[in-house]
Amino acid sequence: MRFNNRKIVTLTVLTIVFLSSGEVLAGTQGRGKRSGAGRTAAKKSAPRQGSRETAPRQSATWNNFSGPDGDFTLDFPVKPTRLADEYVEDAVIKHYGAETADTYFDLNYQDLPIPADDPLYSAFGPRAEILRAERVSKDGSRVIGYRRVAPNISDMERWQATGQTDKYLHLLTRHIIDRGRLYVLGCSAKRINKEVDKSVCRRFFNSFRIVTPK
């Protein structure tokens, strides 16, 4: 049975945006504690992988993408495509995607109804990673680990369930909250049960820059 891996990744990253919105807004519980800088989820065996294949070389020159409102820049290995917006209550989630021979790249962002004087305006709640891990595991996905990179930056790695028995996509995500705007970056292997090139994902994630105040 054939299934669209691109669609799985797109829906997954959009779902992450939905879940993360609630986690940010509900993050006031237990504010006195901070999540660890390198928390690791309970160990679960990774899907069995086939023989490793040599991935095509990435271009040395990446495309520098500027947000339509001039708020941020992000490097994609190829020119990204504007995908359909998603609407949640009064919020609009904007979505961009790109792909190479072996990797999917996704960017979603939306503005959250957080007052400027709220600590969560530019920082995640102390239990954000725990809540996110619990929720994304409900479909059978296997969370490998997560960490708080900075007060407003959170990473997660997991094997994303596809709905097919023993078939997973290796997915890395980075969440960034800045002045009430939530960004979610996704970097995933295109092939089932194959590890994504983490160095390429780090290149993608670390290229993100906030350039102007809103």
GUZA-407114 format. One record per residue (C-alpha): residue in one letter; x, y, z. Coordinates in steps of 0.02 Angstrom, whole numbers, plus 50000, padded with zeros to 5 digits. Example, Ala and Ser with C-alpha at 12.3 -4.5 7.8 and 13.67 -1.06 7.14 Angstrom:
BEGIN
a506154977550390
s506844994750357
***
This chain:
BEGIN
m500005000050000
r500695017049949
f500545032250060
n501095050350044
n502555053550161
r502535072050119
k500725073050176
i501135063850337
v502535075950379
t501475091050333
l500005085450441
t501195080750581
v502045097650588
l500375106650577
t499745095950721
i501295100850819
v500805119050795
f499055115650861
l499705106251012
s501085118651048
s499865133151049
g498935125051192
e500545120651282
v501155138551275
l499505145751333
a499325132751471
g501135133951524
t500825144051681
q500645128351787
g502195125051891
r503095140651834
g504275139151980
k505145124451896
r506085124151735
s506215109351619
g507945101951605
a509115107551467
g509315089851403
r507845079151454
t507715062251370
a506105052551348
a505945034551405
k506995023751290
k506035014751155
s506825003951023
a507035012450855
p506215004650702
r507254991650615
q508224999750476
g508744992950310
s510484994950239
r511105012850239
e511135021550072
t512245035850019
a511215051750017
p511415064049874
r512545078549917
q511705094349975
s512085110149880
a513375120949967
t512305136349932
w510645137250021
n509195148949984
n508945162750112
f507065164750138
s506345180550216
g504655180150303
p503315190050211
d503195202850352
g505085204450366
d505065196850541
f506285182550511
t507455173850390
l507775155350367
d508905145550249
f508165131450145
p509235119850038
v508065123549892
k506765137049863
p505275133949979
t503475132949920
r502045142250002
l500785129150054
a498975131250103
d498595141150261
e497695132650404
y496385141550509
v496135138250695
e494815149050777
d495455166850744
a497235161650704
v498015158950534
i499435146350522
k500595150150377
h501515135650301
y503045133650190
g503895117650133
a505365111450032
e506155094749993
t507765087349928
a508085069649869
d508035062750045
t507365076050165
y505785086150196
f505895103650270
d504405112650347
l504055129550425
n502415134350510
y502045149650613
q500585158750693
d500255173150813
l499565168050983
p498415178451094
i499705181251230
p499825198351316
a501505207051295
d501755207551485
d501515188751504
p503135178651533
l502525166351401
y502565180151270
s504365175251232
a504675159251332
f503935141851345
g503095135451501
p504085123651612
r503135108151558
a503005111851372
e504145097551317
i503325084851432
l501575089251372
r502125089051191
a502955072051209
e501415064751291
r500265071051155
v501285066451002
s501515048751072
k499645045451070
d499675040150886
g501065027450917
s502515039050878
r504115035550976
v504895050551060
i506785048751070
g507135064551167
y506885083151190
r507845097851260
r507625116151303
v508935124951197
a508485142051267
p506985148951363
n506085151651197
i506825137151096
s506375118751114
d506945103651012
m506195086250994
e506715070350903
r505565055850867
w505045041750752
q503395047950683
a502015035050659
t501325033750482
g499795023250516
q500655008050442
t501314993950553
d503174995950592
k503365010450471
y504015026950541
l504755043250481
h506245050350575
l505755068150622
l506655082350710
t505735098250761
r506205114950834
h504925126350920
i505275144850940
i504165157451030
d504555175951003
r503435190451052
g501875179851044
r502285171650879
l502545152850877
y503695145450744
v503865126750714
l505255120050603
g505215101950546
c506575091450464
s506145073550416
a506845058950318
k505825055250162
r506105036650170
i505245025150292
n506315019050439
k507835029050380
e508725041350492
v508725059350435
d510415067950416
k510495077550580
s511875089050520
v510735095150381
c509325097750506
r510475107650621
r511005118250472
f509165121750438
f508685125250619
n510205135950661
s509945147250511
f508345154350584
r508495172750630
i507295185650701
v507745201450608
t506515215250654
p505295218750796
k503465217650750
***
